[in-house]
Amino acid sequence: MQYTKFSFPLNVYAHALCLEEGHFHYLHYGFNLQQGIHQAQQNSTDFVMTKLPPVPADILEVGIGVGTTGSQLDNAGYNYTGVVPDPVQIAYCQDKKLHLIENRFELMPQEVQYDVILFQESAQYIPTHTLLQKANALLKPNGQILILDEVTTELIEKLEQLANQFGFDILAQQDFTEAAAPSLGYLIEIIYKHRRALLQELQISNLQLSKLLYQLEIRNQGYQDKTFSYMFFQLSKQP
């Protein structure tokens, strides 16, 4: 079970899904949980793929999950590159034969430029000004940023304020909170359900897992009181 060595908390999400469902293909939230978590997660990726330019565009995915989105993009004919700092994730995806780079997005060299930079629940880990500045350097003229992620109300306002400053126009902005929020509740539920196995089999501390659950509960409440949202943004690099 190589995925148990993923960086925390991705190892928790992966193992909780595997214990509950028997397998997993994604580590992100889904849309319309009533269809089941696997189809819900696929629904999310399907939406993102409708926003991509025609093949064979050059796509950079920031954060690769377990390589499922990358494989779909590669099979569709896109020139796919994934970047992630976790070598275990790269090793896990080795059999998919994807072009993967072990690095942080912020530190990527700028010799290669892309048509699209995709963030699917990975933008939240990068300061907004850093993300925009680096994306501007890595994108071709008229290239685009696609972000599907959970954000605070303050972060939405900050992105709107900084986009033009760093050379971007916001083409689209869509709120998916209602469709995605049940996925978070489901994740919390299965982590509690399999807590004992997660502690034993991942060799993490009770305190570590309790802190994670507390953070997830805060976020879940944030979806209810509108301090957190699950948003899609499409930004285009200005000529």
Stockholm file with secondary structure:
# STOCKHOLM 1.0

chainA/1-239         MQYTKFSFPLNVYAHALCLEEGHFHYLHYGFNLQQGIHQAQQNSTDFVMTKLPPVPADILEVGIGVGTTGSQLDNAGYNYTGVVPDPVQIAYCQDKKLHLIENRFELMPQEVQYDVILFQESAQYIPTHTLLQKANALLKPNGQILILDEVTTELIEKLEQLANQFGFDILAQQDFTEAAAPSLGYLIEIIYKHRRALLQELQISNLQLSKLLYQLEIRNQGYQDKTFSYMFFQLSKQP
#=GR chainA/1-239 SS CGGGGSCTTHHHHHHHHHHHHSCCSCSSCCSCGGGCHHHHHHHHHHHHHTTSCSTTCEEEEESCTTSHHHHHHHHHTCEEEEEESCHHHHHHTGGGTCCEEESCGGGCCSSSCEEEEEEESCGGGSCHHHHHHHHHHHEEEEEEEEEEEEEEHHHHHHHHHHTTTTTEEEEEEEECHHHHHHHHHHHHHHHHHTHHHHHHHHTCCHHHHHHHHHHHHHHHHHHHHTSEEEEEEEEEECC
#=GC SS_cons         CGGGGSCTTHHHHHHHHHHHHSCCSCSSCCSCGGGCHHHHHHHHHHHHHTTSCSTTCEEEEESCTTSHHHHHHHHHTCEEEEEESCHHHHHHTGGGTCCEEESCGGGCCSSSCEEEEEEESCGGGSCHHHHHHHHHHHEEEEEEEEEEEEEEHHHHHHHHHHTTTTTEEEEEEEECHHHHHHHHHHHHHHHHHTHHHHHHHHTCCHHHHHHHHHHHHHHHHHHHHTSEEEEEEEEEECC
//
